[in-house]
């Protein structure tokens, strides 16, 4: 096909499409842009800027590397965050063999909507907005990893938190159990479940962390649990995140039988899975007149934070116990107040007596 020159240096037309040429060192490069001359001019300017900034090698890598290649690189060299690795197939099914240079912001919105519209594998329930946000947070971390490894020039994720890509977090009323309800729930639970619930209440640990807790990570002498692996951290040193144990919990652990490496295990010595615990807990809630659709094991972590707050604990101590990196997370989503406490606070704004 005949090559037609244009009045712009380094831009020519072949058929219906415009092409640009530019140099990287002494090597001449060319690229097909599309049917619009304005796009070719813009691309020419951008490419030359990037060559001057020394980023051309990154551009070449992102034009060759597929999303699947990137995920494999993350599995080999990344920090292997669980919330990113678990939905691997969901990411691969959508992005798969797409080149990194082809992934746009519109693709991210389309992916998010696809995740939201896909029913859960267990029970077919609708995927929650919070779940979609976790999936998107994992994808954002993966692209940030790509930028840091210089296989992608920039992430397609917007920098503005108001882009609409993430569903807005619902602040306001935070559900948690009162202390009386915790006693009520524990007393109504089967014997094997009681220590798990008390551990959740007395530590603020996530349920998954409790079920995978090993004796080697528990130091009863100083009353501390060290988690080398958690939702937000993987630490091969074994120190990880520190959780201070309540005095009652230390006594509880001293009385637990050691049947395997796991603190909480089934008769066969294997750790409990989520489904072993969730259904019995829902049954207990229902038997005590608590709506199992509104409350779950997750609320025990909220209860720890809220109870500490109601008892006057230092906000930083609450943040540290829940192991949040930012107190705003603790404040916005974990700390709540009950009606009686709120009434005591509002009663403080009395008016002075009227003058005679």
C-alpha positions in Angstrom: 0.0 0.0 0.0 1.3 3.4 -1.0 2.8 5.6 1.7 1.6 9.2 1.6 3.6 12.0 3.2 1.9 14.8 5.3 3.1 18.3 6.0 4.0 17.1 9.5 7.5 15.7 10.0 7.4 12.0 11.1 3.8 11.5 10.2 2.6 9.7 7.1 -0.6 8.0 5.9 -1.1 4.5 4.5 -4.6 3.6 3.4 -7.0 5.0 5.9 -4.6 5.2 8.8 -1.9 7.6 10.0 1.5 6.4 11.2 4.2 8.1 13.2 7.9 7.7 13.2 10.3 8.6 16.0 13.8 7.7 17.3 14.9 5.9 20.5 18.6 6.5 20.5 19.7 5.7 17.0 16.8 3.2 16.4 14.0 4.4 14.2 10.5 3.3 15.4 7.1 3.6 13.9 3.6 3.1 15.1 0.1 2.9 13.6 -2.2 5.4 15.3 -5.5 5.5 13.5 -7.7 7.4 10.9 -7.4 10.8 12.6 -4.5 13.2 12.0 -5.0 15.0 15.3 -4.5 11.7 17.1 -1.3 11.1 15.2 0.0 14.5 16.1 -0.8 14.0 19.8 0.7 10.6 19.8 3.9 11.9 18.1 4.3 14.6 20.8 3.6 12.2 23.7 6.0 9.5 22.3 8.8 12.0 21.9 8.3 13.3 25.4 8.5 9.8 26.8 11.6 9.1 24.9 13.2 12.2 26.4 12.2 11.0 29.9 13.7 7.6 29.2 10.4 5.7 29.6 10.3 4.1 26.2 11.5 0.8 27.4 8.6 0.7 29.9 6.2 1.5 27.0 7.6 -1.4 25.0 7.2 -3.8 27.9 3.6 -2.9 28.5 2.8 -3.3 24.8 4.2 -6.9 24.9 3.2 -8.1 28.4 -0.3 -9.5 28.9 -2.4 -9.3 32.1 -1.8 -13.0 32.7 2.0 -12.4 32.5 1.7 -9.6 35.0 -0.3 -11.8 37.4 2.4 -14.6 37.1 5.1 -12.0 37.8 3.2 -10.8 40.9 2.9 -14.4 42.2 6.7 -14.9 41.8 7.9 -11.5 43.0 5.0 -9.6 44.6 3.9 -9.4 48.3 1.3 -12.1 47.7 -1.6 -10.4 49.4 -4.4 -12.9 50.0 -7.2 -10.5 48.9 -5.5 -10.2 45.6 -4.6 -13.8 45.0 -8.0 -15.3 46.0 -10.0 -13.7 43.1 -7.2 -14.6 40.6 -9.6 -16.4 38.2 -12.0 -13.5 38.2 -9.3 -11.2 37.1 -7.9 -13.6 34.5 -11.4 -14.4 33.0 -11.9 -10.7 32.2 -8.4 -9.3 31.4 -6.6 -12.6 30.5 -4.5 -12.1 27.4 -5.1 -8.4 27.0 -1.9 -6.4 26.6 -1.3 -4.0 29.5 -1.2 -1.1 27.1 -4.8 -1.9 26.0 -6.4 -1.8 29.5 -8.3 1.5 29.9 -10.3 3.1 32.7 -13.5 2.1 30.9 -12.4 -1.5 31.2 -12.1 -1.1 34.9 -15.7 0.2 35.1 -16.9 -2.7 32.9 -15.0 -5.2 35.1 -16.5 -3.8 38.3 -20.0 -4.0 36.9 -19.3 -7.6 35.7 -18.3 -8.6 39.2 -21.3 -6.9 40.8 -23.7 -8.7 38.4 -22.1 -12.2 38.9 -23.9 -14.1 41.7 -21.9 -15.7 44.4 -20.9 -19.3 43.8 -22.2 -20.4 47.2 -26.0 -19.9 47.4 -26.2 -17.5 44.4 -26.6 -14.4 46.6 -25.9 -11.0 45.2 -22.3 -9.7 45.5 -22.1 -6.8 47.9 -20.6 -3.4 47.1 -18.0 -4.0 49.8 -16.9 -7.2 48.0 -16.6 -5.4 44.7 -14.5 -2.7 46.4 -12.1 -5.4 47.8 -11.8 -7.0 44.3 -11.1 -3.5 42.8 -8.5 -2.7 45.6 -6.7 -5.9 44.7 -6.6 -5.0 41.0 -5.3 -1.5 41.9 -2.5 -3.0 43.9 -1.6 -5.3 41.0 -1.3 -2.4 38.6 0.7 -0.4 41.1 3.0 -3.4 41.3 3.3 -3.2 37.5 4.3 0.4 37.6 6.9 -0.2 40.4 8.4 -3.1 38.3 8.5 -0.8 35.3 6.3 -3.1 33.1 3.6 -0.4 32.9 4.0 3.3 32.5 1.1 4.3 34.6 -1.9 2.7 36.3 -5.3 3.0 34.6 -6.8 3.7 38.0 -7.8 7.3 38.6 -6.0 9.2 41.4 -9.2 10.9 42.5 -11.2 9.1 45.2 -14.3 10.7 43.7 -14.0 8.9 40.3 -16.9 6.7 41.0 -14.9 3.5 40.3 -15.3 2.4 43.9 -18.7 2.1 45.6 -19.0 4.7 48.4 -18.5 3.2 51.9 -21.6 3.4 54.0 -20.8 5.3 57.2 -23.2 6.2 59.9 -24.7 3.4 62.1 -22.2 0.7 62.9 -23.7 -2.5 64.1 -22.2 -4.2 67.1 -23.3 -6.3 70.0 -23.8 -5.0 73.5 -21.9 -6.7 76.3 -25.1 -8.3 77.5 -25.7 -9.7 74.0 -22.2 -11.1 73.9 -22.8 -13.0 77.2 -26.2 -14.1 75.9 -24.7 -15.4 72.6 -21.7 -17.1 74.2 -23.9 -18.9 76.8 -26.2 -20.2 74.0 -23.3 -21.4 71.8 -22.0 -25.0 71.6 -19.0 -25.7 73.8 -16.5 -25.9 70.8 -17.7 -22.5 69.5 -17.5 -20.5 72.8 -13.7 -20.0 73.0 -13.7 -18.9 69.3 -16.3 -16.2 70.0 -14.5 -15.1 73.2 -11.2 -14.8 71.4 -12.9 -12.6 68.8 -14.4 -10.4 71.4 -11.3 -10.1 73.6 -8.9 -9.4 70.8 -10.8 -7.8 67.9 -9.2 -10.4 65.5 -10.7 -11.2 62.2 -12.5 -14.6 62.1 -10.1 -15.9 59.4 -7.1 -15.0 61.6 -8.6 -16.8 64.6 -9.4 -20.0 62.7 -5.8 -20.2 61.3 -4.2 -19.3 64.6 -1.3 -21.6 65.6 0.1 -22.2 69.1 3.5 -21.1 68.0 2.2 -17.6 67.5 0.8 -17.3 71.1 3.0 -16.1 73.9 1.0 -16.6 77.2 4.0 -15.5 79.3 3.7 -11.9 78.1 0.1 -12.2 76.9 0.7 -11.4 73.2 -0.3 -13.0 69.9 2.0 -12.3 66.9 0.4 -12.8 63.5 3.0 -13.3 60.7 0.2 -13.6 58.2 -3.0 -11.5 58.2 -5.3 -9.8 55.8 -3.0 -6.8 55.5 0.4 -8.3 56.2 2.7 -11.2 55.4 5.8 -11.3 57.5 8.3 -14.2 57.1 10.1 -13.2 60.3 7.2 -14.5 62.4 6.8 -11.3 64.4 4.1 -9.7 62.2 1.3 -7.8 63.9 1.1 -7.8 67.7 -2.2 -8.4 69.5 -2.4 -7.8 73.2 -4.4 -10.5 75.0 -7.0 -9.6 77.7 -6.4 -11.2 81.1 -9.5 -13.4 80.8 -8.3 -14.6 77.4 -4.9 -15.6 78.8 -6.7 -17.8 81.4 -9.0 -19.2 78.7 -6.0 -20.2 76.5 -4.2 -21.8 79.4 -7.2 -24.1 79.9 -7.5 -25.1 76.2 -6.4 -28.6 75.2 -3.5 -28.7 72.8 -4.6 -31.3 70.2 -2.6 -30.0 67.2 -0.6 -27.1 65.9 -3.9 -25.2 65.6 -5.3 -23.4 68.6 -8.9 -24.2 67.5 -9.3 -27.5 65.6 -11.8 -30.2 64.8 -11.6 -33.7 66.3 -9.3 -34.7 63.3 -6.8 -32.0 64.3 -7.5 -29.8 61.3 -8.5 -26.2 61.7 -12.1 -25.0 61.3 -13.1 -23.5 58.0 -15.4 -20.5 57.8 -18.5 -22.5 56.9 -17.9 -24.7 60.0 -18.5 -21.7 62.1 -20.7 -19.3 60.3 -23.9 -21.4 60.1 -23.8 -22.5 63.8 -23.3 -18.8 64.8 -26.2 -17.7 62.7 -28.3 -20.4 64.3 -27.4 -19.1 67.8 -28.2 -15.5 66.8 -31.7 -16.6 65.5 -32.3 -18.6 68.8 -31.6 -15.4 70.8 -33.9 -13.2 68.7 -31.1 -11.4 66.9 -31.6 -11.0 63.1 -28.9 -13.1 61.4 -29.3 -11.1 58.2 -28.1 -7.9 60.0 -25.5 -9.4 62.2 -22.6 -11.9 61.6 -19.3 -12.9 63.1 -17.8 -9.7 61.6 -19.7 -7.6 64.2 -17.7 -9.1 67.0 -14.7 -7.2 65.8 -16.8 -4.0 65.7 -18.0 -4.9 69.2 -14.4 -4.9 70.5 -13.8 -1.5 69.1 -17.1 0.0 70.2 -16.9 -1.4 73.7 -13.4 -0.1 74.2 -14.6 3.3 73.0 -17.6 3.3 75.3 -15.4 2.4 78.2 -13.1 5.4 77.5 -10.2 3.7 75.9 -7.6 5.8 74.1 -8.5 6.0 70.3 -4.9 5.1 69.4 -5.1 2.0 71.6 -8.3 0.9 69.7 -6.6 1.5 66.3 -3.6 -0.5 67.4 -5.6 -3.4 68.8 -7.5 -3.7 65.5 -4.2 -3.1 63.6 -5.5 -0.4 61.3 -3.0 1.8 59.6 -5.2 4.8 59.8 -7.4 5.8 62.7 -10.0 7.2 60.3 -10.9 3.6 59.3 -11.4 2.7 63.0 -13.5 5.8 63.6 -15.6 5.7 60.5 -16.4 2.0 60.3 -15.7 0.2 63.6 -16.7 2.5 66.5 -20.3 2.9 67.3 -22.4 3.9 70.4 -25.6 2.5 71.9 -28.7 4.5 72.7 -28.1 4.9 76.4 -24.5 6.1 75.9 -25.7 8.5 73.2 -28.4 9.8 75.6 -25.8 10.5 78.3 -23.8 12.5 75.9 -26.7 14.5 74.5 -27.9 15.2 78.1 -24.6 17.1 78.7 -25.9 20.1 76.6 -28.3 21.5 79.3 -29.3 25.2 79.2 -28.5 27.5 82.1 -31.5 28.5 84.3 -33.5 31.5 83.2 -32.7 34.7 85.0 -35.4 35.9 87.5 
